[in-house]
């Protein structure tokens, strides 16, 4: 298991090294997708490598000359590292307009970074509009055409169908990993789960599928890992990459993470594309009916608060820890209703606010310890 | 800083104040009678409500009114206590607090400003020129469980792409007919399409006059300021479609034409002509107007007063109300917001047409969508047209984010620069 995880950590911990090397070895294009939910399958079908652009790790400097400091950390950081040239391996940028931050970020990527390929596409926010499906399918068709021009390769229905098949397979395997953790809490640590999903957002899916298969094989032999520990579900942390030091802290104080709805987590997995639908329609359908429910959407199927309660019950967890990125407005607006539902159902909840940069370990440790004590 | 802060106030502003006060008095009466009104989040086609006699309140407008009457304190505290942190849109915090207190039991809760409370919702309706209105709607519908209808507005990333724009207009147009059916369901009445056509004709007439008045600001000195326009949006916003709005614009046009003919400016000593980006600072309109006037500066055009709310009469066709609403009201309002090339082109053009000396780029702490790109816009416009820009940070509706010293010293330095420009002295 460690061997497979080492490979995943090598990618997740040093993404730029990995991607630069991959690019020089394959001579292929890399398309950076702004979070969340971009239908990567279309890019995969074109022969380019779709990646979810990871949040930068360094303090923001240059970025602050272009963007005010009360914009979310992901947007500020991504613009910052793009301007500094860290992401020069990205040939094209795409965005599905998930919120006003990525909307503005996409606009500034076009203006300040001037990539060879840039498409920001409106994906319906009000997902139950009867015409949304046709509108989005049409938008994806236009996008496919633009991408074909850029890559010089036709994206046939067959190629798309195949990419969807690959991605569905990848998601199925990730779900199995989540099942393994849920049935044996502690067998995969929070940091390890982050590396598993994060590397999956950066590597070609075919390669990552092989690693996941090896991982699942090695998990079969594992013994029960965390008897007697407080089981928690992590919620939130949408576009940003949740600070892994926080996961370490949670485990250090004696709790164990059994499930999550984080973007670099089960939210990235989400639902499968319905293979019975025409490929582009299937991709549109997956977006419009997304699960877990997303606070950036309006009139979505299901309720995030209810989904979270179900998640807690299914995992037999005892508490929820909400990870709220500062200046993330969709999360902040949805938060009161989520917290109320958890309270009404008797599920203890702790909110930790995160910002781009260092984790205030001391402060978090104290709060986590008190929280866990209260639950015991 | 020095100089006279005298400004020439428009006579016609009084008309708007009277009508707006009556509008809110009527809403308050509804509340006292225990009757509901439609709740609007974002921009909506009020002309449909007018055609069907549906009373409505628009929450952003309520928030503005509240802050102007210094009533936001308890509303903000209430929504923050409910769980909405102070980083979220200030319109939504004030509005949600007002909505929550509207339901509070006065025997257990002391309500500081009962005069600012409003009717409960008959239904909640929303469109999202900014996606935060979507999140706000989601939060509101979970608290107030009434029927809802939301209209999905596409972001236009390539406003020069006619295809992209047309597809967006058609997408919205389709939703508009469904919306009318929803309103018919809510009221038990049918839409009177003839009445709606008459209303659209009034809107067309009003919009045509308004555009003519806007263009009169190309004159030197500018006869009407952005601050005047900010406080008289009601005739194109919550009051639009009413017959008296035509009378208002006719009188306003006469007033403005008189000033042009007699070289009377909005301020007596016009030295600097400015554009204002983003929403105004609602609780500082008068104060900022006076401060600008003291430098001989007149803000004569801005996004909020000139680029929204049926600002392009050529797109209004009373025979096609659904298309008109989709195109002239909705899509044309937001299509400059997500494209830097378009924004910069627009400002360079306005700088020339209106003989601008500077741009005031207002950055709002809790209205982030329109904050993006402002530093770059300043740089690009300066490069292309020589016109300087200033970024000032505050908040559109939350006074606690207004730093008096910071704003005043930024303005002072900026006007010093503009004066140096005038004298040909290197800054």
Boltz contact constraints between the chains, C-beta under 6 A:
constraints:
  - contact:
      token1: [A, 66]
      token2: [B, 375]
      max_distance: 6.0
  - contact:
      token1: [A, 68]
      token2: [B, 363]
      max_distance: 6.0
  - contact:
      token1: [A, 68]
      token2: [B, 371]
      max_distance: 6.0
  - contact:
      token1: [A, 70]
      token2: [B, 365]
      max_distance: 6.0
  - contact:
      token1: [A, 71]
      token2: [B, 368]
      max_distance: 6.0
  - contact:
      token1: [A, 97]
      token2: [B, 155]
      max_distance: 6.0
  - contact:
      token1: [A, 99]
      token2: [B, 131]
      max_distance: 6.0
  - contact:
      token1: [A, 100]
      token2: [B, 131]
      max_distance: 6.0
  - contact:
      token1: [A, 100]
      token2: [B, 368]
      max_distance: 6.0
  - contact:
      token1: [A, 100]
      token2: [B, 369]
      max_distance: 6.0
  - contact:
      token1: [A, 103]
      token2: [B, 338]
      max_distance: 6.0
  - contact:
      token1: [A, 104]
      token2: [B, 372]
      max_distance: 6.0
  - contact:
      token1: [A, 107]
      token2: [B, 338]
      max_distance: 6.0
  - contact:
      token1: [A, 107]
      token2: [B, 340]
      max_distance: 6.0
  - contact:
      token1: [A, 111]
      token2: [B, 340]
      max_distance: 6.0
  - contact:
      token1: [A, 111]
      token2: [B, 376]
      max_distance: 6.0
  - contact:
      token1: [A, 120]
      token2: [B, 157]
      max_distance: 6.0
  - contact:
      token1: [A, 122]
      token2: [B, 154]
      max_distance: 6.0
  - contact:
      token1: [A, 122]
      token2: [B, 155]
      max_distance: 6.0
  - contact:
      token1: [A, 124]
      token2: [B, 152]
      max_distance: 6.0
  - contact:
      token1: [A, 125]
      token2: [B, 131]
      max_distance: 6.0
  - contact:
      token1: [A, 125]
      token2: [B, 134]
      max_distance: 6.0
  - contact:
      token1: [A, 126]
      token2: [B, 150]
      max_distance: 6.0
  - contact:
      token1: [A, 126]
      token2: [B, 152]
      max_distance: 6.0
  - contact:
      token1: [A, 129]
      token2: [B, 152]
      max_distance: 6.0
  - contact:
      token1: [A, 131]
      token2: [B, 171]
      max_distance: 6.0
  - contact:
      token1: [A, 131]
      token2: [B, 174]
      max_distance: 6.0
  - contact:
      token1: [A, 135]
      token2: [B, 171]
      max_distance: 6.0
  - contact:
      token1: [A, 298]
      token2: [B, 134]
      max_distance: 6.0
  - contact:
      token1: [A, 298]
      token2: [B, 138]
      max_distance: 6.0
  - contact:
      token1: [A, 298]
      token2: [B, 150]
      max_distance: 6.0
  - contact:
      token1: [A, 327]
      token2: [B, 87]
      max_distance: 6.0
  - contact:
      token1: [A, 329]
      token2: [B, 88]
      max_distance: 6.0
  - contact:
      token1: [A, 329]
      token2: [B, 132]
      max_distance: 6.0
  - contact:
      token1: [A, 330]
      token2: [B, 135]
      max_distance: 6.0
  - contact:
      token1: [A, 332]
      token2: [B, 85]
      max_distance: 6.0
  - contact:
      token1: [A, 332]
      token2: [B, 88]
      max_distance: 6.0
  - contact:
      token1: [A, 333]
      token2: [B, 88]
      max_distance: 6.0
  - contact:
      token1: [A, 333]
      token2: [B, 135]
      max_distance: 6.0
  - contact:
      token1: [A, 333]
      token2: [B, 139]
      max_distance: 6.0
  - contact:
      token1: [A, 335]
      token2: [B, 83]
      max_distance: 6.0
  - contact:
      token1: [A, 336]
      token2: [B, 82]
      max_distance: 6.0
  - contact:
      token1: [A, 336]
      token2: [B, 83]
      max_distance: 6.0
  - contact:
      token1: [A, 337]
      token2: [B, 142]
      max_distance: 6.0
  - contact:
      token1: [A, 339]
      token2: [B, 83]
      max_distance: 6.0
